[in-house]
Amino acid sequence: MTKIACLKCNSKKLYKMSDGKRRCARCKYEFTPHKLPLTFSRDEWKEIIHLFLMEQSSNSISEQTGFDKQRVMRALTRIRLTMIKDVPDIFSGTVEVDETYLGGQWKNKRKTIRESGTKRGRGTKKQPVFGILCRNGTVWAEVVNDVEAGTLQPLITRQVSPGSIVCSDTWRAYTGIASRGFVHRLVNHGERQYSDGKGNHINGLEGFWGYLKRKLASKGGIRREKLPLYLAEYVWRYNHRSDPERIKVRRIIQLLEKS
């Protein structure tokens, strides 16, 4: 059986309190071990997580479990909030960086918007999202305010170890990456160049963008303020796509216990 560790500093030296809580000898943090949020039992959480992983809707989960829909919706929100915190380790080696824009399909926009000539792509009013993909198949992504160098380059520095090879297109925000300690490789999409034949491309990340957009489209529309939750969900699903369900369920339970 795994020994209980502090949820804040991970120390295993704990004192048991009279009320059943544990107090960390190092940081003095007090917590109840193995306590899950909201009012579901562990078995009920496992049932909800199982259906969530099957991509069942909140209505379907409510019908199959008998739980009130509002409780189910709060549970799913809590799961997605914990997924935001389950970020990959710092990337190294060869990575791909790129940005995309999320929103409804152009053909589904209101006629007044389509006729206004609103730009698509860079300069659009859609929500920008920035992503980094390591060639081991792990991805990291975050909603950003803009796609300029002052926003994107600090994220690369934070998420990628120095000396790594960074592959990007020729967008101006990536100019100067080499001066931050990376080896910068460019792919010129403007000239229909998607790989230089030497392994320098961003095809993996573009594949993830396609996966993400298909999944979001299947939801029938998501409010902008909810986008970080769903982005975290599909980043997490993508990164754990090869894990058996029992491993996924166990990891989500562990995340919930720490939330």
N, C-alpha and C positions, 0 to 999 in steps of 0.2 A: 504494500500500500504506500502511495506517495506521501511523504511527510508534508504537513501543512507549512506553507511559507507566508511571510508577510506580503500583503497585496501591494504595499507601497515600495518597500526596499528589498523584498525577496529574502530577507533574513529568516532562518529557520529556528532561531532562538526566541521562543514565545512563552509567555506566561498565561496560564488559564485563569480566567476571572470567575467569580462566583456565579455570574449570570450566564456562563457558557461562552462568553466572548474570549478572544485571544488578544493579548497586548504584546507588541513587539518590543524586545529588550533593546533594540538598536534605535528605532525612530519613535517608539512609544505609541504607534498607531494602534487603535483598537478596532476589531472587526469580528463578525460572526462567520466562522468557516463554513464553506459550502452553502452559503445562503444565496438563493436566487432571487432576482427582483420580482416585483408585482406579487400576485397572490397564487400563482400556479405551483403545483407540486413538481418535483423533478420529472416524474413520468409524464405529467401533462405538458411540461416544456418539451420533452423529447418528442411527443406526438406533434406538437405545433411545429417544431423545427423540421421534423420529417416531412410534413406537408409543405412547409416553406421551401425546402430544398427541391421538392417536386414542382415548384413554381405554381402552387395553387393560390388562388385569390383569397383575400380575407373573407369574402362571402362563402367560398367553398370550405375554407378551414372552419369557419363558424358552424356551417351546416354539418360537417363531418364530426366535429368534436362536441357540438352542443354548447360551446362557449359563446357568450355574448359577443357580437361583432366588434363593439367598441373595445372590449378587452383584448380581442385578437389583434386589432389594429395597433393598440398600444404595445402589445408584445412584439409585433413585427417591426415597429419603429425602434424598440429597444434592441432588437437583434441587429438592425442596420446601424444603429449608433455604435454598437460594440465593434462592428466590422470596420468602421472608420478608423478605430484605434489599432486595428490589427494590420499594421503596415509592414511591408517587406524590409529585410535588412538592407544596408547600404549596398548599392550595386557596384560591380567592378567588371573589368574585362571589356567587352564590346557592348555598348548600349545604343538604343535608338531613341531619339527625342522628336516629338511632333506635337502639334496642337490641332484641335478640331472644334467644331461648333455644333451645339445641340439645340434642337428645337423641332417644331413640327415640319413636315414636308412642305416644300414650296407650293405644291399643287393643292394642299389642304388649307393654306392660309386664306384669310378673308380677302375678298376681291379688292377691297380698298388698299390692302397691303401689297398685293401682287401688282396692282396698277401704279403704285407709288414709286416703283423702281428701286425699292430697298435692296441694298447689296447683299450678295451671298458670299460666303467665305470670309477672308480677312476684310474687316470693315463692316461686316454684317451686324445686326442688332441681336443675333442669337447669342446664347451663352457660351463663352470660350472655355475650353477644358484643355489642360496641358498633361501630357503623359510621357513616361519613360519606360522602356521595355528592355530588360536584360535578355541576352541571347539564350539564357537558360529557360526562357518562356515565362518569366515572372514580370508582372506589370505593376506600375504605380501611376496613379492619376489623381488630379485635383482640379476643382473648379477655380478659375482665376478671373481677376478683374479685367485683364487685358493680356495681349500677347507680345508685349514689348520686352526688350532686353532686361530692363530693370526689374521686371517681374519674373521672367523665365530663368535667367541665368543663376540667380540665387537658389532657385529650386533645384537646378542641376547640381550646383555645388553642394547642396545639402544632402542630396539623394545618391550621388555618384562619387566614388572614391577617386582622388587625384591619380593621374596617369592612365585612366581608362580611355578607350577609344569611343568618341561620341559621334554617331552618325546622324546627320540632319539634312533637311533640304536647305535651300539658299535663302530662307526668310531672314531678314535683317537682324532679328532679335538674337540670332545665334552667332553673329559676327563677334569675334573676340573671345570665344570659348577657349581657344588655345592658350590665351594669356592667363587663364584661370587654372592651368595645370593639366589640361586634357589634350588628347590627340584628336583633332577635329577632321572628320571626313564628310564631304559634301556630295549630295545627289541633286542634280538639277532637274526637277520635275517640269520646269518650264520648257525644257527641250525633250520632254517625254523620256527622260532618263530615270529609270526606277532601280537600277543597279549598275555599278560600274564594272561588274565582272570580277571584282576583288573582294566581294563579301560586304561592301559598303552600301547599305540600303536601309530603308525604314519600312520594309514590307511587313515585318512582324507586327509593328505597332499599328500600321494601317489595317491589318487583319483584325486587331483588337477593336479598333474604332468601328469597323463594320459589325462585329459581334455586338458591341455595346449599343449601337444605333438600332439594330434589329430587336434587341431585347427591350429597349425603351419604347420602340414603336409598338410592340405587342401589348404594352400597358395602356395604349390608347390616349396618351397625353399625361404629362407630369408637370405639376406647377414648379416654377423655377426655384422657389425656396426649398422644395423637396428634392431637388436634383442631387445635392451632395450625398443624401442617404442612398439613393438608387445607384449613383456612381460607385459608392463604397461597396454596395452589394455585388455589383457585377464585376468589379475589380477582384473582390474576394472569391466569387464563384470561378472566375477565370484562373486565378492563381491556385485554386484547390481543385481544379477540374479533374485531375487524375486520382484524387483521394477517394477511397471507399466511403460510402455514406456514414458508416459508424464512426470513422475518423472525423468527418466533418461535424457530425452531431456532438461528439465529445469536445471538439475544439470550441464550438459555439457555446456549449455549456460552461466551459472554462472561462470564456470571455465574459459571459453573463455574470459569473460568480465574482469577477473582478470589477464589474461595472458599478 
